[in-house]
Each structure stands twice: as C-alpha cells, then as structure tokens.
Amino acid sequence: MLHEIGFPIVVIPFEGDWYDAASLYREWVLPNADWVKMGRLDERNDTPAWAYNLTTWLNPFLPTH
C-alpha cells in the first residue's frame, strides 16, 4: 500500500555510524531546509528563552532502557 506523505524524502545506503549519517544529513540540510536559511539560533530573535536553558535531555535509545 502506498501513502502520500506530502513532502520529498531521500533514502540512500551508506556505511558508517550515526556521525556519518549526521554528516550526510548536514550536507543536504544546509542548502535546502528553510529553517536553516533563517540563520543560526544564536543570531535569531525568534527562539524562546527556554530553548537555551534546557535542563533535561531524554534519549530513549540507550541500551539500559
């Protein structure tokens, strides 16, 4: 069954780890994503203050979970 998702995606095979995957994503996102074109977070005035003061990060993919 096919579903329309409403936005383009790219799927490519690669060898490596999460860092390599993040590097591939960075190559694409910097010239293509509208939110990146708005500038660095520290240079924008539309980021709420709480976003700079997070006290907790959750990672549900840790082996102990």
Backbone as CSV, one residue per row, in Angstrom:
resi,resn,N_x,N_y,N_z,CA_x,CA_y,CA_z,C_x,C_y,C_z
1,MET,0.841,-1.166,0.000,0.000,0.000,0.000,0.899,1.246,0.000
2,LEU,0.629,2.182,-0.871,1.381,3.425,-0.952,0.624,4.545,-0.249
3,HIS,1.371,5.414,0.421,0.778,6.561,1.097,1.476,7.822,0.633
4,GLU,0.713,8.861,0.417,1.264,10.171,0.069,1.683,10.867,1.362
5,ILE,2.936,11.302,1.450,3.397,11.940,2.675,3.407,13.465,2.593
6,GLY,3.326,14.015,1.404,3.215,15.462,1.271,4.525,16.232,1.293
7,PHE,5.650,15.547,1.310,6.944,16.213,1.263,7.960,15.247,0.671
8,PRO,9.024,15.783,0.060,10.027,14.904,-0.555,10.933,14.262,0.490
9,ILE,11.401,13.074,0.192,12.374,12.410,1.037,13.475,11.828,0.162
10,VAL,14.621,11.588,0.755,15.731,10.938,0.071,16.205,9.800,0.964
11,VAL,16.369,8.635,0.375,16.880,7.478,1.102,18.100,6.979,0.344
12,ILE,19.239,6.888,1.045,20.449,6.404,0.395,21.150,5.398,1.306
13,PRO,21.747,4.387,0.715,22.532,3.458,1.531,23.900,4.075,1.841
14,PHE,24.448,3.764,3.005,25.782,4.233,3.338,26.376,3.283,4.369
15,GLU,27.668,3.333,4.504,28.349,2.577,5.551,28.852,3.566,6.577
16,GLY,28.664,3.244,7.824,29.144,4.118,8.870,28.262,4.066,10.094
17,ASP,28.433,5.073,10.947,27.685,5.144,12.192,26.810,6.395,12.197
18,TRP,26.308,6.744,13.385,25.402,7.881,13.481,26.073,9.178,13.057
19,TYR,27.382,9.297,13.301,28.088,10.516,12.935,28.157,10.659,11.418
20,ASP,28.402,9.561,10.735,28.415,9.585,9.274,27.029,9.937,8.725
21,ALA,25.991,9.380,9.351,24.619,9.697,8.927,24.323,11.177,9.145
22,ALA,24.756,11.712,10.285,24.540,13.129,10.567,25.287,14.010,9.571
23,SER,26.459,13.591,9.155,27.223,14.353,8.166,26.514,14.385,6.825
24,LEU,25.930,13.257,6.430,25.158,13.217,5.183,23.949,14.133,5.273
25,TYR,23.262,14.095,6.405,22.104,14.964,6.613,22.522,16.427,6.566
26,ARG,23.630,16.762,7.193,24.122,18.141,7.202,24.395,18.638,5.786
27,GLU,25.000,17.778,4.967,25.268,18.145,3.568,23.992,18.560,2.855
28,TRP,22.909,17.852,3.148,21.643,18.162,2.490,20.940,19.342,3.152
29,VAL,20.892,19.351,4.477,20.052,20.311,5.178,20.542,21.749,5.024
30,LEU,21.853,21.974,5.050,22.345,23.350,4.990,21.882,24.111,3.755
31,PRO,21.946,23.550,2.556,21.475,24.324,1.405,19.977,24.183,1.103
32,ASN,19.264,23.300,1.800,17.893,23.007,1.398,16.797,23.333,2.397
33,ALA,17.043,23.238,3.677,15.973,23.402,4.661,15.689,24.877,4.937
34,ASP,14.409,25.235,4.871,14.018,26.631,5.099,14.399,27.114,6.493
35,TRP,14.268,26.246,7.504,14.586,26.680,8.867,16.070,26.964,9.032
36,VAL,16.927,26.338,8.253,18.364,26.619,8.318,18.657,27.968,7.662
37,LYS,17.925,28.272,6.621,18.139,29.527,5.899,17.781,30.747,6.753
38,MET,17.060,30.511,7.857,16.686,31.623,8.741,17.860,32.086,9.590
39,GLY,18.957,31.335,9.589,20.144,31.747,10.328,20.404,30.905,11.559
40,ARG,21.545,31.135,12.165,21.939,30.423,13.384,21.009,30.806,14.530
41,LEU,20.750,29.868,15.424,19.868,30.144,16.554,20.377,31.302,17.396
42,ASP,21.687,31.390,17.578,22.216,32.475,18.415,22.196,33.829,17.722
43,GLU,21.820,33.859,16.451,21.739,35.116,15.712,20.292,35.524,15.426
44,ARG,19.344,34.698,15.860,17.930,34.977,15.603,17.262,35.518,16.855
45,ASN,16.139,36.186,16.658,15.407,36.711,17.807,14.053,36.031,17.985
46,ASP,13.812,34.939,17.276,12.527,34.260,17.381,12.610,32.942,18.162
47,THR,13.727,32.687,18.823,13.887,31.481,19.620,13.509,31.800,21.058
48,PRO,12.570,31.040,21.644,12.174,31.338,23.023,13.322,31.094,24.006
49,ALA,13.353,31.854,25.065,14.437,31.768,26.045,14.573,30.372,26.643
50,TRP,13.456,29.685,26.846,13.523,28.358,27.468,14.334,27.378,26.623
51,ALA,14.412,27.611,25.323,15.157,26.706,24.443,16.660,26.757,24.720
52,TYR,17.117,27.835,25.313,18.538,27.972,25.643,18.864,27.453,27.045
53,ASN,17.847,27.114,27.819,18.049,26.730,29.216,17.436,25.373,29.533
54,LEU,17.566,24.425,28.648,17.031,23.097,28.899,17.867,22.404,29.970
55,THR,17.203,21.800,30.919,17.921,21.120,31.986,17.895,19.600,31.823
56,THR,17.088,19.097,30.923,16.955,17.647,30.753,16.895,17.291,29.281
57,TRP,17.666,16.293,28.918,17.596,15.715,27.575,17.236,14.248,27.747
58,LEU,16.330,13.751,26.951,15.940,12.346,27.006,16.452,11.629,25.777
59,ASN,17.012,10.459,25.975,17.471,9.623,24.863,16.920,8.225,25.094
60,PRO,15.803,7.887,24.438,15.181,6.580,24.681,15.932,5.428,24.009
61,PHE,17.048,5.673,23.382,17.757,4.637,22.667,18.995,4.123,23.407
62,LEU,19.132,4.481,24.667,20.249,3.990,25.451,20.058,2.490,25.726
63,PRO,21.107,1.711,25.742,20.990,0.267,25.929,20.318,-0.125,27.250
64,THR,20.335,0.738,28.252,19.759,0.388,29.534,18.245,0.518,29.569
65,HIS,17.653,1.061,28.536,16.187,1.227,28.530,15.507,0.027,27.970
